[in-house]
Amino acid sequence: MNVDKNAKTYIAGHRGLAGSALVRQLEKRGYRNLVLRTHAELELTDRTAVRAFFEKERPEHVYLAAAKVGGIMANFELPADFVYLNLAIQNNVIEESRRAGVKRLMFLGSVCIYPRECPQPIKEEYLLTGPLEFTNRSYAIAKIAGVEMCWAYNRQYGTRYLAAMPNNLYGPGDNYDPQHSHVLPAFIRKFHEARASGAKSVTLWGTGKPRREMLHSDDMAEACVALMELPDETFDALLGTRHSALSTQHSNLNPPLINIGWGEDYTIRELAERVREVVGFRGEIAWDTTKPDGTPRKLLDISRMKALGWSPRISLDAGLRGAYQDFLERFQPGKA
């Protein structure tokens, strides 16, 4: 471990699904100098405000988990929001981290940065090797820009910025909006409301055939903190090719990118059945095949993480039970 646990550690987006998991993991590991700001306290799209914050706080380590996120409908309906807000947030935080002398930064991306028709499982080297999925293209391009920004800063300024790409996250603190959330929390809410109302069926988007790998947010956080605690030599080996592109072949260039996933995937139909069972809904599932499916499959190759000694621990069934409990506690007080 090569991190001072008493040093200032800033978690951008600490109230979100990923950020709140990072806070739990850092506190569990004994970090006592966490720097946290709510959206109301610090608008990350405001460059002047972000600069003032970094000049005052001078954190040594940064986890960039703040982002505009959502499911397939949100991405389809709000593409301008997804590209503009995410670019603004990461541009400001990464640049001001550099100016403030941050020692290590972790940028959280998403599996959607990879091409729609990727070979499976998806290796880090597949980045920018084919067209993106159209329904989340704006978000994906913003996140790809974040990876490139980390790489460019490492090459030009000698920074130590690493991009971690987790697969579909779920867990405590998720967004359960039935229209704009990701697949599992949307299923949890839809099946719960259907059971509560006595509905005989629930209609879900698409064919149910695409496959998705699900990763619990606490597993993601454990992996991210473990990465940030690596000794300098091991951490630096993950930071991508540091020399100029003029002096090497393109095939030898590697960005500062590492996948974090579960290692197994399920069809959307299988996931729906798992959630229905956890929630206790006894009705039918109808599939609206006029709606888009999204990317056919997104299974990450996590061999690099496993080589570092990390493996996920929280099974899908255990994670789903915890997620439903979280939903009940937050949205159905007294019924948990």
C-alpha positions as CSV (number, residue, x, y, z in Angstrom):
1,M,0.0,0.0,0.0
2,N,1.5,3.3,-1.1
3,V,-1.2,5.8,0.0
4,D,-1.2,8.0,3.1
5,K,-4.6,7.4,4.7
6,N,-4.4,10.7,6.5
7,A,-3.9,12.6,3.2
8,K,-6.9,14.5,1.8
9,T,-8.9,12.4,-0.5
10,Y,-11.7,14.0,-2.6
11,I,-14.6,11.9,-3.9
12,A,-16.5,13.8,-6.6
13,G,-20.1,12.6,-6.7
14,H,-20.1,11.0,-3.2
15,R,-23.9,10.8,-3.0
16,G,-24.3,8.7,-6.2
17,L,-24.2,5.0,-6.6
18,A,-20.5,4.7,-7.3
19,G,-19.4,7.6,-5.1
20,S,-21.2,6.5,-2.0
21,A,-19.7,3.0,-2.4
22,L,-16.3,4.6,-2.6
23,V,-16.9,6.5,0.6
24,R,-18.0,3.3,2.4
25,Q,-14.9,1.4,1.2
26,L,-12.5,4.2,2.1
27,E,-14.0,4.6,5.6
28,K,-13.9,0.8,6.0
29,R,-10.2,0.9,5.2
30,G,-9.4,3.7,7.7
31,Y,-9.3,6.8,5.6
32,R,-10.2,9.7,7.9
33,N,-9.6,12.8,5.8
34,L,-12.3,12.5,3.1
35,V,-13.3,15.7,1.3
36,L,-16.9,15.7,0.2
37,R,-19.1,18.3,-1.4
38,T,-22.8,18.0,-2.4
39,H,-24.0,19.3,-5.8
40,A,-25.5,22.3,-4.0
41,E,-22.1,23.0,-2.3
42,L,-20.0,22.7,-5.5
43,E,-21.2,22.8,-9.1
44,L,-18.7,20.8,-11.0
45,T,-19.6,22.2,-14.4
46,D,-18.6,25.7,-13.1
47,R,-14.9,26.0,-13.8
48,T,-14.4,29.0,-11.5
49,A,-16.0,27.2,-8.6
50,V,-14.0,24.0,-9.2
51,R,-10.7,26.0,-9.3
52,A,-11.5,27.8,-6.1
53,F,-12.3,24.4,-4.4
54,F,-9.0,22.8,-5.5
55,E,-7.0,25.8,-4.6
56,K,-8.4,25.8,-1.1
57,E,-8.5,22.1,-0.3
58,R,-5.5,20.8,-2.2
59,P,-6.4,17.1,-2.1
60,E,-3.7,14.5,-2.7
61,H,-6.0,11.9,-4.2
62,V,-9.2,12.2,-6.3
63,Y,-11.9,9.8,-7.2
64,L,-13.9,11.2,-10.1
65,A,-17.2,9.4,-9.8
66,A,-19.5,12.4,-10.5
67,A,-21.4,12.0,-13.8
68,K,-24.7,12.4,-15.6
69,V,-25.9,8.8,-15.9
70,G,-29.0,6.9,-16.9
71,G,-30.5,4.0,-18.7
72,I,-31.3,3.5,-22.3
73,M,-34.3,5.8,-22.4
74,A,-32.5,8.7,-20.6
75,N,-29.6,8.4,-23.0
76,F,-31.9,8.3,-26.0
77,E,-33.9,11.3,-24.9
78,L,-31.2,13.6,-23.4
79,P,-28.0,13.1,-25.6
80,A,-27.0,16.7,-25.3
81,D,-27.2,16.7,-21.5
82,F,-25.1,13.5,-21.4
83,V,-22.3,14.8,-23.6
84,Y,-22.2,18.4,-22.3
85,L,-22.5,17.8,-18.6
86,N,-20.0,14.9,-18.5
87,L,-17.4,16.7,-20.6
88,A,-17.7,19.8,-18.4
89,I,-17.4,17.8,-15.1
90,Q,-14.4,15.8,-16.1
91,N,-12.6,18.6,-17.9
92,N,-12.9,20.8,-14.8
93,V,-11.9,18.2,-12.2
94,I,-9.0,16.7,-14.2
95,E,-7.5,20.1,-15.1
96,E,-7.9,21.5,-11.7
97,S,-6.4,18.3,-10.2
98,R,-3.3,18.9,-12.3
99,R,-3.1,22.6,-11.3
100,A,-3.4,21.6,-7.6
101,G,-0.8,18.9,-7.8
102,V,-3.0,15.9,-7.1
103,K,-0.8,12.8,-6.8
104,R,-3.2,10.2,-8.0
105,L,-6.6,10.4,-9.8
106,M,-9.1,7.7,-10.7
107,F,-11.6,8.4,-13.4
108,L,-14.7,6.2,-13.5
109,G,-16.0,5.4,-16.9
110,S,-18.4,2.8,-18.3
111,V,-18.4,-0.3,-20.4
112,C,-20.3,1.6,-23.1
113,I,-17.0,3.2,-24.2
114,Y,-16.3,0.0,-26.2
115,P,-17.6,-0.7,-29.7
116,R,-21.1,-2.1,-30.1
117,E,-20.0,-5.3,-31.8
118,C,-16.9,-6.0,-29.7
119,P,-15.4,-9.5,-29.4
120,Q,-16.4,-11.0,-26.1
121,P,-15.1,-10.8,-23.4
122,I,-14.1,-7.2,-24.0
123,K,-10.4,-6.4,-23.5
124,E,-9.1,-2.9,-22.8
125,E,-7.3,-3.0,-26.2
126,Y,-10.6,-3.0,-28.0
127,L,-11.2,0.7,-27.3
128,L,-11.8,2.7,-30.5
129,T,-11.8,-0.4,-32.7
130,G,-15.4,0.0,-34.1
131,P,-18.7,2.0,-34.0
132,L,-20.4,2.7,-30.7
133,E,-24.0,1.8,-29.7
134,F,-26.1,4.6,-31.0
135,T,-28.5,4.8,-28.0
136,N,-25.7,5.9,-25.6
137,R,-23.2,7.3,-28.1
138,S,-23.1,10.8,-26.5
139,Y,-22.4,9.4,-23.0
140,A,-19.8,7.0,-24.4
141,I,-17.9,9.7,-26.3
142,A,-17.8,11.9,-23.2
143,K,-16.3,9.0,-21.2
144,I,-13.8,8.1,-24.0
145,A,-12.7,11.8,-23.9
146,G,-12.1,11.3,-20.2
147,V,-9.9,8.3,-20.8
148,E,-8.0,10.3,-23.5
149,M,-7.6,13.2,-21.1
150,C,-6.1,11.1,-18.4
151,W,-3.7,9.6,-21.0
152,A,-2.8,13.0,-22.5
153,Y,-2.1,14.5,-19.0
154,N,0.0,11.6,-18.0
155,R,2.1,12.0,-21.2
156,Q,2.4,15.8,-21.2
157,Y,2.5,16.6,-17.5
158,G,3.7,13.3,-15.9
159,T,0.5,12.9,-13.9
160,R,-0.7,9.6,-12.5
161,Y,-4.3,9.4,-13.7
162,L,-6.0,6.0,-14.1
163,A,-9.3,5.3,-15.8
164,A,-11.4,2.4,-14.4
165,M,-14.2,0.9,-16.6
166,P,-16.8,-0.9,-14.4
167,N,-19.6,-2.8,-16.0
168,N,-23.3,-2.2,-15.2
169,L,-23.4,-1.2,-11.5
170,Y,-26.2,-1.7,-9.0
171,G,-26.4,-1.5,-5.2
172,P,-27.3,0.8,-2.3
173,G,-28.0,4.4,-3.3
174,D,-29.1,3.6,-6.8
175,N,-31.5,5.7,-8.9
176,Y,-34.8,3.8,-9.1
177,D,-36.6,6.0,-11.6
178,P,-38.7,3.7,-13.8
179,Q,-37.9,5.6,-17.0
180,H,-34.4,7.0,-16.6
181,S,-32.5,4.5,-14.4
182,H,-30.4,1.5,-15.4
183,V,-31.8,-1.9,-16.0
184,L,-31.8,-3.5,-12.5
185,P,-33.1,-0.6,-10.5
186,A,-35.8,0.1,-13.1
187,F,-36.8,-3.6,-12.8
188,I,-36.9,-3.4,-9.0
189,R,-39.2,-0.4,-9.0
190,K,-41.5,-1.7,-11.8
191,F,-42.0,-5.2,-10.2
192,H,-42.5,-3.7,-6.8
193,E,-45.1,-1.2,-8.0
194,A,-46.8,-4.0,-10.0
195,R,-47.0,-6.2,-6.9
196,A,-48.3,-3.4,-4.7
197,S,-51.0,-2.5,-7.2
198,G,-52.0,-6.1,-7.9
199,A,-51.1,-5.8,-11.6
200,K,-51.2,-9.0,-13.6
201,S,-48.2,-8.1,-15.9
202,V,-45.2,-5.8,-16.3
203,T,-44.1,-4.6,-19.7
204,L,-40.3,-4.3,-20.3
205,W,-38.4,-2.9,-23.2
206,G,-36.9,-4.9,-26.1
207,T,-36.7,-8.6,-26.7
208,G,-34.9,-9.6,-23.4
209,K,-32.2,-11.3,-25.5
210,P,-29.2,-9.0,-24.9
211,R,-26.7,-10.1,-22.3
212,R,-25.5,-7.9,-19.4
213,E,-22.8,-8.3,-16.8
214,M,-23.8,-6.8,-13.4
215,L,-21.4,-5.6,-10.8
216,H,-22.3,-4.6,-7.2
217,S,-21.1,-1.1,-6.4
218,D,-19.3,-2.3,-3.3
219,D,-17.2,-4.7,-5.3
220,M,-16.4,-1.9,-7.7
221,A,-15.3,0.4,-4.8
222,E,-13.1,-2.3,-3.3
223,A,-11.4,-2.7,-6.7
224,C,-10.9,1.0,-7.2
225,V,-9.4,1.6,-3.8
226,A,-7.2,-1.4,-4.1
227,L,-5.9,0.1,-7.4
228,M,-5.2,3.5,-5.8
229,E,-3.3,1.7,-3.0
230,L,-0.9,-0.1,-5.3
231,P,2.9,0.5,-5.0
232,D,4.2,3.2,-7.4
233,E,5.9,0.7,-9.7
234,T,2.7,-1.4,-10.1
235,F,0.4,1.6,-10.3
236,D,2.6,3.3,-12.9
237,A,2.6,0.2,-15.1
238,L,-1.2,0.7,-15.5
239,L,-0.9,4.3,-16.6
240,G,-0.5,3.6,-20.3
241,T,2.3,4.3,-22.8
242,R,4.0,7.5,-21.6
243,H,6.2,8.3,-24.6
244,S,5.3,10.2,-27.8
245,A,3.2,8.5,-30.5
246,L,5.8,9.7,-33.0
247,S,8.3,7.2,-31.6
248,T,6.3,4.0,-31.7
249,Q,3.8,2.0,-33.6
250,H,0.1,2.6,-33.0
251,S,-0.4,-1.0,-32.1
252,N,1.9,-0.6,-29.1
253,L,0.0,2.3,-27.6
254,N,-1.9,1.6,-24.4
255,P,-4.2,4.0,-22.6
256,P,-4.4,4.2,-18.7
257,L,-7.4,1.9,-18.7
258,I,-8.5,-1.1,-16.7
259,N,-11.7,-3.1,-16.6
260,I,-13.7,-4.0,-13.5
261,G,-16.4,-6.5,-13.8
262,W,-18.0,-9.7,-12.4
263,G,-16.8,-12.1,-15.1
264,E,-20.2,-13.6,-16.0
265,D,-23.3,-12.2,-17.8
266,Y,-27.0,-12.9,-18.1
267,T,-29.7,-12.2,-20.6
268,I,-32.0,-9.3,-19.8
269,R,-34.8,-11.9,-19.6
270,E,-32.9,-13.8,-17.0
271,L,-32.2,-10.6,-15.0
272,A,-35.9,-9.8,-15.1
273,E,-36.8,-13.2,-13.7
274,R,-34.3,-12.8,-10.9
275,V,-35.7,-9.4,-9.9
276,R,-39.3,-10.7,-10.1
277,E,-38.4,-13.5,-7.7
278,V,-36.6,-11.2,-5.2
279,V,-39.5,-8.7,-5.2
280,G,-42.2,-11.4,-5.1
281,F,-44.2,-10.4,-8.1
282,R,-46.3,-13.3,-9.4
283,G,-47.6,-11.8,-12.7
284,E,-46.4,-12.1,-16.2
285,I,-43.6,-10.3,-18.1
286,A,-44.5,-8.8,-21.5
287,W,-41.7,-7.6,-23.9
288,D,-42.3,-4.6,-26.0
289,T,-40.2,-5.5,-29.0
290,T,-40.8,-2.1,-30.7
291,K,-38.4,-0.6,-28.2
292,P,-34.6,-0.8,-28.7
293,D,-32.5,-3.6,-27.2
294,G,-29.2,-1.6,-27.0
295,T,-25.8,-3.3,-27.3
296,P,-26.2,-7.1,-27.8
297,R,-23.5,-8.0,-25.2
298,K,-21.1,-6.3,-22.8
299,L,-19.0,-8.8,-21.0
300,L,-15.7,-7.4,-19.7
301,D,-12.3,-9.2,-19.7
302,I,-11.1,-8.7,-16.1
303,S,-7.9,-10.7,-16.3
304,R,-5.8,-7.7,-15.5
305,M,-7.6,-7.0,-12.3
306,K,-7.5,-10.6,-11.3
307,A,-3.7,-10.6,-11.9
308,L,-3.5,-7.9,-9.3
309,G,-5.2,-10.1,-6.8
310,W,-8.7,-8.8,-6.9
311,S,-11.9,-10.7,-7.5
312,P,-15.6,-9.7,-7.0
313,R,-17.3,-11.2,-4.0
314,I,-21.0,-10.2,-4.0
315,S,-23.2,-12.7,-6.0
316,L,-26.1,-11.4,-8.1
317,D,-28.7,-13.0,-5.8
318,A,-27.2,-11.5,-2.6
319,G,-26.7,-8.2,-4.3
320,L,-30.3,-8.1,-5.6
321,R,-31.7,-8.8,-2.1
322,G,-29.6,-6.0,-0.7
323,A,-30.7,-3.6,-3.5
324,Y,-34.4,-4.4,-2.9
325,Q,-33.9,-3.8,0.8
326,D,-32.3,-0.4,0.0
327,F,-35.2,0.5,-2.3
328,L,-37.7,-0.4,0.5
329,E,-35.8,1.7,3.1
330,R,-35.6,4.7,0.9
331,F,-38.9,4.7,-0.9
332,Q,-41.2,2.6,1.2
333,P,-40.3,3.5,4.8
334,G,-41.9,1.2,7.4
335,K,-42.1,-1.7,4.8
336,A,-38.5,-2.7,4.8
